[in-house]
Amino acid sequence: MPTVLRLRGYRFYFYANEGTEPPHIHVDKSGATAKLWLSPFRWHECHGFSPTQQRAIERMIQKHHAMLMERWNEFFG
C-alpha cells in the first residue's frame, strides 16, 4: 500500500490491489479514514473526519491533484 503523500499528519495512500477501480486516494489520520475519487473529484466514504478536516483534505487534494494522478498512473499503468 504505497504512501503517496504525508502532510499535516494526514497520510494519503492507495492499495495495490485496487487498480481496477477509478483513480482514488485513501486518507488516514488519528483513527479517521476516508476514500475519495480523484477524477472526477468526490467523496466515496468518510469515517471520523470532522467537516473542518474534510475541507482541509479537499484543499490538500486540490493542491496536489496532478501529483496524485501521476502517482496513480505510474503505479497502476
C-alpha positions, 0 to 999 in steps of 0.5 A, spaced: 500 500 500 504 505 497 504 512 501 503 517 496 503 523 500 504 525 508 502 532 510 499 535 516 499 528 519 494 526 514 497 520 510 494 519 503 495 512 500 492 507 495 492 499 495 495 495 490 490 491 489 485 496 487 487 498 480 481 496 477 477 501 480 477 509 478 483 513 480 482 514 488 486 516 494 485 513 501 486 518 507 488 516 514 489 520 520 488 519 528 483 513 527 479 517 521 479 514 514 476 516 508 476 514 500 475 519 495 475 519 487 480 523 484 477 524 477 472 526 477 473 529 484 468 526 490 467 523 496 466 515 496 466 514 504 468 518 510 469 515 517 471 520 523 473 526 519 470 532 522 467 537 516 473 542 518 478 536 516 474 534 510 475 541 507 482 541 509 483 534 505 479 537 499 484 543 499 490 538 500 487 534 494 486 540 490 493 542 491 496 536 489 491 533 484 496 532 478 501 529 483 496 524 485 494 522 478 501 521 476 502 517 482 496 513 480 498 512 473 505 510 474 503 505 479 497 502 476 499 503 468 
